[in-house]
């Protein structure tokens, strides 16, 4: 990123290849819309070029890029609330020969219930879980992205997980 900041914009392609899947996964988990997620990934890299002068060596690139991604998602949400699809898309699993049909059905049901539970959380709690558990960022990085300390991020993630567990168990009983 430092080379991109210094004017070698060709290097942005390498960063794109390295981070596009992680960003797409973040956006897809937040919005459940593949086309929108692809557009938002592109918007992140446009913003990286636009705001390359703000990047410093003090923070990790992954933290900086996910701050941009979070802001991009918020801007999109504010721009058009209708883009937020609450439909649950089918989740595909690769089935090995040792799995039974019952276990496959259970996986599908659990994944659907988990997605329903995630959709019932507030946007902030959903983001916290996406960043810490699904994108596997450290609490320090999550704290930097969310604008809080590492300890506060850890507490918020813990509370979000507890709420997700409660919602999941409630939905599972149905």
N, C-alpha and C positions, 0 to 999 in steps of 0.2 A: 504494500500500500504506500509505503514511503516513496517508492519509485513512481507510482502513479501520481502522487502528490507533487513530485518534482517535474512532472510533465510527460513522463513515459506512459501515456494512456494505453499503449499496446498491452501493458501488463494487467490491465483490468480484465482482459479475457481469461487470464489464468485464475484470477480471484473469482470470476464468474463460474468457471468450471468447478472450482473447489467448493463453492458455497451455495450454488443454485439448488441442489437437492435439499439441503438443510432448510433453506429459506422457503422453498416450495412446501416442504412438510409442515413448517410452522404456519404458513398462510392457509394451507389446506385444512389443518386441524382447527384453525380459528374460524374459517368461513365455509368449509365443506363444498367448495366450488373450484374445480380444477382450472377452468379457464380464467377465473378471477385470480387465482393463486399465481398462475403464470404471468399475468399482467402485473401483479404486485411485485413479483421478483424482478421484472424488468424495471419497474419504477424505483426499486431500491437501488439498482445499479446506475440509473440516471441520476438519482440523488447523490450517490457516491461521487460521481463525476462533478456534480454541481457543488457539493460541499467538501471536496477533497482537501481544501485548505484548512478545515476544522479538525482533521485527524492529527492526533499527536501520538508520540511513542509511549506516552504515559499509560495509555489504556490498550488492552488487547484489541486486535482487529475484530474478532468475533463479537466482543461486547459492543463495539461501536456500530457494527453492521446490524446487529439485532436491535439496537436503539433506533436506527433508521427504519428497520423493518416494522417495529412496533408503531412508530410515528406514521409510517405509510399506511398501515392497517387502520389506525385511528382516523386518518384523513379520509380514507376511502369510506369508512363507516359513516362519518359525519356527512360526507358528500352525498351519499345515496344509501339510506338505511334499507332500501328494498333489495340491495345486493346481498344481504345476509340471508342465506338460505338455511332454513331449519330442517330441511329434509335430511334423512339419513340415507346416505348412499350405501350400496352394497359393498361389503368388505370381503375381498377375495383372500383365500388362504391356499397355499400350496399344500396339497394333501399327500402325505407319504402313504405307502402301501400298508403300513402297520396301523394307521388310524382307522377307527371304526366310524361308521356313519353317525352313531350316537355322540361320539366325542366331537365330530365336526359340527353337528347341530348345536351342541353345548357351546363350542367356541363362537359360532355365529351369534347365538343368543347373548352370550356374555359381551361380545364386542358391540352388539346393538344396544344392550343395556348400558354399557359404559359410555357410548356416544350420547345416548339420551341423558345420562347423568351429567356428562360434561356440558351439554347444551343448557342445562338448568342452572349452572353456576354463573356467577357474575363474570363479566368480561375480564376483570382484573385477576380473579382466581383462575379462570381458564388459561390466561396468559402465563401466570406463574407456573402452573402445572405443565404447560406446553414447553416452556423454556427449561425448567429444571428436570422434568422427568422424561419428556419425549425428545427434546433437543440435547439433553444431558449437559447443560451448562452448570457450572459450579455456583454455589449460593452467592459468592462474591460477585460473579459476573451478572447473576440475576439481579442482585442488589444495585449494581451500577446501571443496569438497563432500566430498572423500575424506579430509580432515584431514591434508594434507601440503603441502609447499612446491611452488611452480610447477615448479622443476627436477626434483623427485622425481616429480611428476605426468607431466612430459614423458618422463622415463626409463621410468616404468611403462607409459605408453602405447606407447612405442617397443618395449619388450620384449613387450607384449601383441600388438602388430602382427606382430612377428617370429614369435611362437608361432602366431598365427593363420595366417600365411603358410605355416609348416611343416606345420601340420595340414591346411590347404587343399590344398597340393601332394601330401601323402600320400593324402588322400581322392581327389584328382583322378586319381592313378595307378591306382586300383582299376578 
